[in-house]
Amino acid sequence: MVSLRMTTVLAALMVGLLALFGSGAGAEEVVVYTSLETDEVVEYLKVAKKDMPDLDVKWIRLSTGDLGARMLAEKDNPQADVIWGWAVTNLIPFAQQGLVQPYAPKGVERIPAEFKDPKHHWVAIDLYMAAFCVNTEMAKKKNIPIPTSCEDLTQPAYKGEVVMPNPASSGTGYLQISSLLQMKGEQAGWEFLSRLDKSIAQYIKSGSKPAKMAGAGEYVVGASFEFVCAKLREKGAPVQLVIPKEGAGYELEANALMKGAKRPAAAKRFLDWAISENAMREYAKWKAGVTLAGMPQPEYLPGPLNQILYRMNFEWSAANYGRVVKEWEKRFLR
């Protein structure tokens, strides 16, 4: 079972961005909960509107932890029809608890088996990977070397210069913790995190904010995910994307049909579109990788994905989520 504190549930009920695209008379309506970044969603839904002009998409953007809290709070009367782009590590336990129902979207046979639930409780659309966003100007000013590995960040030069997401609220934060525990083994992993904690200035609720704080020059290093750093660089921020040489842990983002969805026909239309070529092509403009073959890989990555990624065990990540987060909070929560 997923355990979340009541304070998180109450906070989740107050969080979200509700957007309405094309409220035409007589159009079908669908309500979508997502943890995709807001600027991504805006671009993706422009494509959805072109492909499905008669479908009104109302959406709420929530952080990974808040989305789960909201689903739990609403489980007896679900308000959402679709979960779109939520971390599969978090989605797996909800599927096991029966909060989502099986649906095989049109074209699902084109998605490789490792990117979907065999009973179609969820289908992944993309992946993001753990990475460092380094402010090169601040690093030079403070005479701090550009890190190349996770181990580098434990060196004294980085003390107070690193910000990182909180794994209790951020899917990116949990990805970083769970990947390190899998790479190093639990005992060595917790010992490493204790050393890393000496360098951490803040643990942040959002997965993207550490990169943005580094981009703004508030800190030298933001432990975040790759594409937010790449986008900052495109916009002129003095940042460098660093994929740790130990390998990059990654997370799949997946879709699901809510059990008890009030608008099931519209929900299925949206889920069909969400794995279409048009949707995948748009995801590929933002993400390190998508689950449909033949889509381009971002130029900012230093090599092929199979040479960069650390192969994650998502079943382990999901099964140990509550235990790992509780242990992390006991050791490091400030």
C-alpha positions as CSV (number, residue, x, y, z in Angstrom):
1,M,0.0,0.0,0.0
2,V,1.1,3.6,-0.6
3,S,1.3,5.6,2.6
4,L,1.0,9.4,2.5
5,R,0.5,11.8,5.3
6,M,-2.8,13.6,5.6
7,T,-1.0,16.9,5.3
8,T,0.2,15.9,1.9
9,V,-3.3,14.9,0.9
10,L,-4.7,18.2,2.1
11,A,-2.0,20.1,0.3
12,A,-2.6,18.2,-2.9
13,L,-6.2,19.2,-2.9
14,M,-5.2,22.8,-3.1
15,V,-2.5,22.4,-5.8
16,G,-3.0,22.3,-9.5
17,L,-3.3,24.2,-12.7
18,L,-6.7,23.8,-14.4
19,A,-6.7,24.6,-18.1
20,L,-9.4,24.4,-20.7
21,F,-8.6,23.9,-24.4
22,G,-11.3,24.7,-26.9
23,S,-14.6,24.7,-25.1
24,G,-16.7,24.3,-28.2
25,A,-20.5,23.7,-27.8
26,G,-21.3,20.0,-27.9
27,A,-17.7,18.9,-27.6
28,E,-16.7,15.9,-25.5
29,E,-14.9,16.7,-22.3
30,V,-12.1,14.8,-20.5
31,V,-10.4,15.5,-17.2
32,V,-6.7,14.7,-17.1
33,Y,-4.3,14.6,-14.1
34,T,-0.6,14.9,-15.1
35,S,2.9,15.3,-13.7
36,L,4.3,16.5,-17.0
37,E,5.8,19.9,-16.8
38,T,3.3,22.7,-17.5
39,D,5.3,24.1,-20.5
40,E,5.4,20.6,-22.1
41,V,1.7,20.1,-21.6
42,V,0.8,23.4,-23.3
43,E,2.7,22.3,-26.4
44,Y,1.4,18.7,-26.4
45,L,-2.2,19.9,-26.2
46,K,-1.8,22.1,-29.2
47,V,-1.2,18.9,-31.2
48,A,-4.1,17.2,-29.4
49,K,-6.4,20.1,-30.4
50,K,-5.4,19.8,-34.0
51,D,-5.9,16.0,-34.0
52,M,-9.1,16.0,-31.9
53,P,-10.8,19.5,-32.3
54,D,-14.0,18.2,-30.8
55,L,-12.4,17.0,-27.5
56,D,-12.1,19.5,-24.6
57,V,-9.2,18.6,-22.4
58,K,-9.3,19.9,-18.9
59,W,-6.1,19.2,-17.0
60,I,-4.5,19.6,-13.6
61,R,-0.8,19.5,-13.2
62,L,0.5,18.1,-9.9
63,S,3.9,17.0,-8.6
64,T,4.4,13.3,-8.5
65,G,3.6,12.9,-4.8
66,D,0.7,15.3,-4.9
67,L,-0.9,13.5,-7.8
68,G,-0.9,10.3,-5.8
69,A,-2.3,12.0,-2.8
70,R,-5.1,13.4,-4.8
71,M,-6.0,10.1,-6.4
72,L,-6.1,8.5,-2.9
73,A,-8.3,11.3,-1.6
74,E,-10.7,10.9,-4.5
75,K,-10.6,7.1,-4.8
76,D,-14.3,6.7,-3.9
77,N,-15.4,9.5,-6.3
78,P,-12.7,10.0,-8.9
79,Q,-12.7,13.4,-10.6
80,A,-10.1,12.6,-13.2
81,D,-10.7,10.3,-16.2
82,V,-7.1,9.9,-17.3
83,I,-3.6,9.8,-15.7
84,W,-1.1,11.1,-18.3
85,G,2.6,11.1,-17.9
86,W,2.9,10.0,-14.3
87,A,6.0,8.2,-13.0
88,V,5.5,4.4,-13.5
89,T,7.2,3.8,-10.1
90,N,4.2,5.5,-8.5
91,L,1.6,4.2,-10.9
92,I,2.4,0.5,-10.4
93,P,1.2,0.4,-6.8
94,F,-2.0,2.2,-7.7
95,A,-2.6,-0.3,-10.5
96,Q,-2.1,-3.1,-7.9
97,Q,-4.6,-1.4,-5.6
98,G,-7.2,-1.2,-8.4
99,L,-7.4,2.6,-8.7
100,V,-6.8,2.3,-12.5
101,Q,-8.5,-0.1,-14.9
102,P,-7.0,-2.0,-17.9
103,Y,-7.3,-0.4,-21.4
104,A,-5.3,-1.2,-24.5
105,P,-5.0,2.0,-26.5
106,K,-5.1,1.8,-30.3
107,G,-1.6,1.1,-31.5
108,V,-0.4,-0.3,-28.2
109,E,1.1,-3.3,-30.0
110,R,3.8,-0.9,-31.4
111,I,5.0,-0.2,-27.9
112,P,7.7,-2.7,-26.7
113,A,6.8,-5.0,-23.8
114,E,9.2,-3.4,-21.4
115,F,7.3,-0.1,-21.7
116,K,3.8,-1.4,-20.8
117,D,2.0,-3.4,-18.3
118,P,1.2,-6.9,-19.7
119,K,-2.5,-6.5,-18.6
120,H,-2.6,-2.9,-20.0
121,H,-3.1,-1.1,-16.6
122,W,-0.5,1.4,-17.9
123,V,1.4,2.3,-21.0
124,A,4.6,4.4,-20.9
125,I,5.2,7.2,-23.3
126,D,8.6,8.6,-22.5
127,L,11.5,8.6,-20.1
128,Y,13.5,11.2,-18.3
129,M,16.9,10.7,-16.7
130,A,18.7,12.0,-13.6
131,A,21.3,14.6,-14.5
132,F,23.2,17.6,-13.1
133,C,22.6,21.2,-14.2
134,V,25.8,23.1,-13.5
135,N,26.1,26.9,-13.6
136,T,29.4,27.3,-15.3
137,E,29.8,31.1,-14.5
138,M,29.2,30.4,-10.8
139,A,31.5,27.4,-10.8
140,K,34.3,29.5,-12.4
141,K,33.7,32.4,-10.0
142,K,33.9,30.1,-6.9
143,N,36.7,28.0,-8.4
144,I,34.6,24.8,-8.2
145,P,35.3,22.1,-10.9
146,I,32.5,20.9,-13.2
147,P,31.4,17.5,-11.7
148,T,31.5,14.4,-13.8
149,S,30.1,11.9,-11.4
150,C,27.9,11.6,-8.3
151,E,30.9,10.9,-6.2
152,D,32.3,14.3,-7.2
153,L,29.5,16.1,-5.4
154,T,30.6,14.7,-2.1
155,Q,33.9,16.6,-2.3
156,P,34.3,19.7,0.1
157,A,34.3,22.1,-2.8
158,Y,30.6,21.5,-3.3
159,K,29.5,22.0,0.3
160,G,26.3,24.1,0.3
161,E,26.4,24.4,-3.5
162,V,24.0,21.6,-4.4
163,V,20.2,21.5,-4.5
164,M,18.2,18.3,-4.9
165,P,14.6,17.3,-5.1
166,N,12.9,15.8,-2.1
167,P,12.0,12.1,-2.9
168,A,8.8,12.3,-0.8
169,S,7.2,14.8,-3.1
170,S,9.2,14.6,-6.4
171,G,9.4,11.7,-8.8
172,T,12.8,13.0,-9.9
173,G,14.0,13.0,-6.3
174,Y,12.9,9.4,-5.8
175,L,14.4,8.4,-9.1
176,Q,17.8,9.8,-8.0
177,I,17.6,8.0,-4.6
178,S,16.3,4.7,-5.9
179,S,18.8,4.6,-8.8
180,L,21.7,5.2,-6.4
181,L,20.5,2.5,-4.1
182,Q,20.2,0.1,-7.0
183,M,23.6,1.0,-8.5
184,K,25.6,0.8,-5.2
185,G,23.5,-1.6,-3.2
186,E,21.5,-0.4,-0.2
187,Q,24.2,-0.2,2.5
188,A,26.8,1.5,0.3
189,G,24.0,3.7,-1.2
190,W,22.8,5.0,2.1
191,E,26.4,5.7,3.1
192,F,26.9,7.6,-0.1
193,L,23.8,9.7,0.5
194,S,25.0,10.5,4.0
195,R,28.2,11.9,2.5
196,L,26.2,13.7,-0.2
197,D,24.0,15.3,2.3
198,K,26.9,17.4,3.6
199,S,26.9,19.2,0.2
200,I,23.2,19.8,0.0
201,A,21.9,23.3,0.6
202,Q,18.2,22.5,0.2
203,Y,15.9,19.7,-0.7
204,I,13.3,21.0,-3.0
205,K,9.7,19.8,-3.6
206,S,9.9,20.1,-7.4
207,G,12.1,18.0,-9.7
208,S,12.7,20.9,-12.1
209,K,13.3,23.7,-9.7
210,P,16.9,22.6,-8.7
211,A,18.0,23.1,-12.3
212,K,16.2,26.4,-12.5
213,M,17.9,27.6,-9.3
214,A,21.3,26.6,-10.7
215,G,20.4,28.4,-14.0
216,A,19.6,31.6,-12.0
217,G,22.9,31.4,-10.2
218,E,21.5,30.7,-6.8
219,Y,23.6,27.5,-6.5
220,V,26.3,25.9,-8.6
221,V,24.6,22.5,-9.1
222,G,21.0,21.5,-9.4
223,A,20.4,17.7,-9.3
224,S,17.5,17.5,-11.6
225,F,16.6,15.8,-14.9
226,E,18.1,16.3,-18.3
227,F,15.7,18.2,-20.5
228,V,15.0,21.1,-18.1
229,C,18.8,21.9,-18.1
230,A,18.9,21.6,-21.9
231,K,16.0,24.0,-22.2
232,L,17.6,26.5,-19.9
233,R,20.8,26.4,-22.0
234,E,18.7,26.9,-25.2
235,K,17.3,30.1,-23.5
236,G,20.8,31.4,-22.8
237,A,21.4,30.4,-19.2
238,P,25.1,29.7,-18.4
239,V,24.6,26.0,-17.6
240,Q,26.1,22.7,-18.6
241,L,24.3,19.4,-18.7
242,V,26.2,16.7,-16.9
243,I,25.2,13.0,-17.2
244,P,27.0,11.2,-14.3
245,K,29.6,8.8,-15.5
246,E,28.2,6.1,-13.2
247,G,25.2,6.0,-15.5
248,A,21.9,7.9,-15.4
249,G,19.0,6.5,-13.6
250,Y,15.8,7.0,-15.4
251,E,12.0,7.0,-15.0
252,L,9.2,6.1,-17.3
253,E,6.2,8.4,-17.6
254,A,3.0,6.5,-18.2
255,N,-0.7,6.8,-18.9
256,A,-3.7,5.0,-17.4
257,L,-7.5,5.0,-17.4
258,M,-9.0,5.9,-14.0
259,K,-11.3,3.3,-12.5
260,G,-14.7,4.8,-12.3
261,A,-13.9,7.5,-14.9
262,K,-17.0,9.6,-15.5
263,R,-16.2,10.1,-19.2
264,P,-14.8,6.7,-20.3
265,A,-15.4,7.2,-24.0
266,A,-13.5,10.6,-24.1
267,A,-10.8,9.1,-21.8
268,K,-10.2,6.3,-24.3
269,R,-10.0,8.7,-27.2
270,F,-7.4,10.7,-25.3
271,L,-5.4,7.6,-24.4
272,D,-5.4,6.5,-28.0
273,W,-4.1,9.9,-29.1
274,A,-1.5,9.9,-26.3
275,I,0.5,7.0,-27.9
276,S,0.0,8.2,-31.5
277,E,2.8,9.1,-33.8
278,N,1.9,12.8,-33.6
279,A,2.0,12.8,-29.8
280,M,5.2,10.8,-29.7
281,R,6.9,13.2,-32.1
282,E,6.0,16.1,-29.9
283,Y,7.2,14.3,-26.7
284,A,10.5,13.6,-28.5
285,K,11.1,17.4,-28.7
286,W,11.3,17.5,-24.9
287,K,12.3,14.0,-23.6
288,A,15.5,12.0,-23.6
289,G,13.6,9.1,-25.2
290,V,10.1,8.0,-26.2
291,T,8.6,4.5,-26.2
292,L,7.7,4.4,-29.9
293,A,10.6,3.4,-32.2
294,G,11.8,5.7,-35.0
295,M,11.6,9.0,-33.1
296,P,14.7,11.3,-33.0
297,Q,17.0,11.4,-30.0
298,P,17.9,14.9,-28.6
299,E,21.1,16.3,-29.9
300,Y,22.1,17.4,-26.3
301,L,22.7,13.8,-25.1
302,P,26.3,12.7,-25.1
303,G,25.6,9.4,-26.8
304,P,23.1,6.6,-27.4
305,L,20.6,5.9,-24.6
306,N,21.8,2.4,-24.2
307,Q,25.3,3.7,-23.3
308,I,24.0,6.4,-21.0
309,L,21.2,4.8,-18.9
310,Y,21.5,2.6,-15.9
311,R,18.9,-0.2,-16.4
312,M,16.4,0.4,-13.6
313,N,14.3,-2.2,-11.8
314,F,10.9,-0.4,-11.7
315,E,9.3,-3.2,-9.7
316,W,11.9,-2.8,-7.0
317,S,11.5,1.0,-7.1
318,A,7.7,0.7,-6.7
319,A,7.7,-2.1,-4.1
320,N,10.2,-0.2,-1.9
321,Y,8.9,3.3,-2.4
322,G,7.3,3.8,1.1
323,R,10.2,2.1,2.9
324,V,12.9,4.1,1.1
325,V,11.1,7.5,1.5
326,K,10.6,6.8,5.2
327,E,14.2,6.0,5.7
328,W,15.3,9.0,3.7
329,E,13.1,11.3,5.8
330,K,14.4,9.8,9.0
331,R,18.0,10.5,7.9
332,F,17.8,13.7,5.9
333,L,14.5,15.6,6.2
334,R,15.2,19.1,7.4
